[in-house]
Amino acid sequence: MEHIWVKFIIDNHLKKSHNKAGKGKIMAHNHEHHHENINKENEKRTFIVIVFTIITMFAEIFFGIISHSMALLADGCHMGTHAFALSIAFFAYIFIEKIQDCKNCDIVSEKISAFAGYTSSLFLLATAFWIIYESFDRIFNPLKISFNEAILVAVIGLIVNLICVVVMEAGQKHEHEDYNFKAAYFHILTDALTSVLAIIALVAGKYFGLTILDAVMGFVGAGLILKWSITLIKDTSKVLLDLKLLK
């Protein structure tokens, strides 16, 4: 009788262990499938934003050339740098999708996402320094501003960027930390921010003669972009150096 009870306890323990292992495999599979769906969704959102950005870029460059507007031409070229950075994010998703069946795929995917985010954050950093340089130059060497053209460019840029922000915003609600997508989102957000600040400065300059605000708003925008880019560089560096558990 004692032997039967011992056998029953052992069999019951083995059955529970088997069930736990099975549940663990199912949970792991669901977790992997969830991340894959998020990546695909973010890939689509990034692609939509790239299309918007490239169309606007070509339109601004084309009309800048035929209208001899330096403001339109410069903004078109500026949008080109963001299109390049967004393309890095998009191709990172394609590469992650190609290696879905690799060993330690979650770790490799996280590294790729972090590296793409890190690269894009360097572009953000460069943009911030470029704005600071231009703002200083405008203080000491003020230029005559064509307010009507410049306001039109800023408004067009803001409308396009707000559409892109709405498209990207839903991807930020996922719990899974995607630094690649976060970097792409910050690029769009910085464009929208600089457009808002530019409109404020240009309207103040046109109607109140406060042309100095053009440079001041440049410093404000650059400061925020610097903060975002440095935060993103720190976060992605922790992942790349396996220090993400450290604060």
N, C-alpha and C positions, 0 to 999 in steps of 0.2 A: 504494500500500500504506500509506504514512504517513497519507494522508488517511482511509483506512478506520479505522485505529487511533484517530485523533483523534475521529472520529465515534462510535466504540464507547465511548470514555471519557466523552464528553459525554452520550451516551444513558444510560450506566450511572449517571452522577452525577445526572441528572435523575430517573431511576427511583427512586434511593435517597432523594432529596429528597421526591419524591411520597409514598413509603412512610412517611417520617418524619412528614410533615404529616398523613397519614391516621391514623397511630398517635396523634399529638398530639390530633387531634380526638376520637378514640375515648376517650383517657384523660380529656380534659376533660369529655366527655359522661358517662363513668362517675363522675367526681368529683362532677359536679353532681347526678347521680342518687343517689349515696351520701348527699350532704348533704340531699337532698329526703326520702329515707327516714328519716334521723335526725330531721329536723324533724317528720315525721308521727308517728314513734314517741314523741318527746318530747311532742307535742301530746296524744296519747292518754293518756300517763302523767299529764300535768298535769290533764287533764279528770277522770280517775278520782280524783285527789287532791282536786280542787275539790268533787266530789260527796260524798266522805267528810267533808270539812271543813264543807260547808253543812248536811249532815244532822246532824252533831254539834252545830253551832252552834244550829240551831233546837231540837234536843232539850234542850240545856243552858238556853237562854233560856226555853223552855216550862216545864220542871220547876223552873227558878229562880223563875219567877213564881208557880206554884201552890204551891211549898213555901216561898216567902218567903226563899229562900237567895240572899244577895248574892254568895256565892262562885261559885255556878253561873251566875248572871246575868252577872257580870263576865267569867268565862272564856268564856261564849258570845259576848259582845260582842267580846272579844279575838280569838276565832277568826274573827269577821266581818271584822276588818281584814286577816287573812291570806287569807281567801277573796277579798277585793277585790284584793289584790296578786297572787294566783295567777291571777285572771281577766285581769289585765293581760298576764301571760305567755301565757295561752291565746289571747286575741284577737290578740296579736302574731304567733303562729303562723298564725292564719287569714289575717291580712293578708299575711304572707310568701308563703303559698300562692297568694293572689290575684294576686301580681305575679311569678310564676315565669317568665313569658315576656318580662319587661321587659329593656331594655338595661342591661348591667352589673348583672345581677340578684344575683350573689353579693355585690357590694359593698353594694347597697341592703339586701339581707337581713341582712347582718352589722351594718349601721347600725341597722336596726329592732330586731334582737335585742339589741344593746348598749344602745339607748335604753330598751327595756323593762326590761332588767336594771338599768340605772342608776336608773330610776324606782322599781323594787321595792327596790333597796338603800337608797333614801331612806326608805322605809317601815320598813326594818330599823333604820336610824339613829334614826328617831323612836321606835321601840319601845324601843331601848336607853336613850334619854334618859328616856322615861316610866318605865321600871323603876328607873332611878337616882333619879328624883324620888320615886317611891313608897317606895323603900327608905329614903331619908333621912327621909321623913315617918313611916315606921313606927318609926324609932329614937327620934325626939323626941315622937311621938304614938302610942304603941303601942295597938293595938286588941285587944279580946278575940277570940280565934280559935276558931271552931267546928271543932275538929280533925277530927271524924268526917266532916262534910260536905266540908271542904276536901281531905282525903285522898282521899275518893271521887272528887271532881272531878279531882284531879291524876292519879289512876290511870286514869280513863276517858280523859282527855286524852292520857296517855302511850300507852295501847293504840292509840288512833286514829292518833296521830302515828307510832308505830313501824310500823304497817301502811303508812302513807303514805311513810315513809322507805324501806321495802323496795321499794315500787312505783317510787319515784324513783331509787333507788340504781343500778339497771341503766343508766339514761340517763347516769350520770356516767362510765361506762366507755368511752365513745366518745372517740376522739382529737380529733374536731372540737370546738373550744371554743365552747360555746353559753352565752353569758352570761345570756340570758333564762331558760334552764332552770336554770342555776346559782343564779340569784337565787331562783327558785321553790323549789329544793331547800333553800337556806339558810333560807327561811321555815319550812319543815316541820321542819328540823333545830333551829332555835331554839325552836320550840314543844316539841319532844321534850326538849330540854335543860332548858328552864324547868320542865317537868313533873317531870323527875328531881330537879332541885335542890329543887323545892317539896316533893316527897315526903320527901326527906332531912331538910329543915328542919322539916316538920310532925311527922314521927315523933319527931325529937329534942325538939321542943317539947312534944309530948303525953306522952312517957314519961320525959323527963329534965328538963323545965322550961326547956330552952334556947330560949326564944322569940326571942332575939336572932338566932338562925341564920336566921330568916325573912328578915330584912333583909340579913344577910351574904351569903346565897345569891343574893339579888337583885343585889347588886353583882358577884358572880362571874359570874352569867349575863349581866348587862349588859356586862361587860368583854369577854366572848367575842363577844357580838353586835356590839359596837362594832368589834372587830377584823375580823370577817367583812365587815361592811357597808363599812368604810373600804377594805379590800382590793378589794372588788367595785366600789366607786365609782372607785377609781384605774384598775382594769383596763378598765372600760367607758368611762371618760373618754378613755383613750388611743385607743380605737377611734373614738369620736365625733369626736375632734380630730385623727385620723390620726397619732397619736403612738405607735401600738402597737409600733413597732420600738424605741422608747426604753425604757430601764429606769428 
